[in-house]
């Protein structure tokens, strides 16, 4: 049975670019998200004009489950794949994360989106939804389902705290604004599809400055 979860839209009273600057600081790990043990960038590309960056990561997560379930499944951690598409032109960040481990038994899909507030261009909205489809899990389907619901609720509550924590860090460092993206003057007029080139940087910020698990 598929369980779906939808969080209310969260509003940050900061510009999109500044929120992205705060968001990037959670990688590769963050003390406020102890369940994430490591993140490895597996793919990183940026459009020729620097407006669009697509980053894919393989993240190692601690199994936050009762001892009995850990013992039965025989692992202490699982792997998730997270794909981020940052578009500085449209001022959006689309995030998709799904489980790599036990994917034949459980399918977890989470989608998140940061975007500009429709009524105030200096504010940023965040929305998040997820689905869990438990096909078979050693007779613990109900327990895993309840665990997923609890963790999703905890993540929603913690998400705003994490962004605000890093916003405080930025302010302490004197960073209170980040310029919006401007198309480089030396490039020809924008075409429907700009070519994509490899970036290789591990810093989500390079798209903003030159910017899973979601909230």
Secondary structure, 3 states (H helix, E strand, C coil): CEEEEECCCEEECCCHHHHHHHHHHHCCCCCCCCCEEEEEEEEEEEECCCCEEEEEEEEEEECCCCHHHHHHHCCCEEEEEEEEEEECCCCEEEEEEEECCCCCCEEEEEEEEEEEECCEEEEEEEEEEEEEEECCCCCCHHHHHHHHHHHHHHHHHHHHHHHHHHHHHHHHCCCCCCCCCCCCCCCCCCCCCCCEEECCCCCCCHHHHCCCCCC
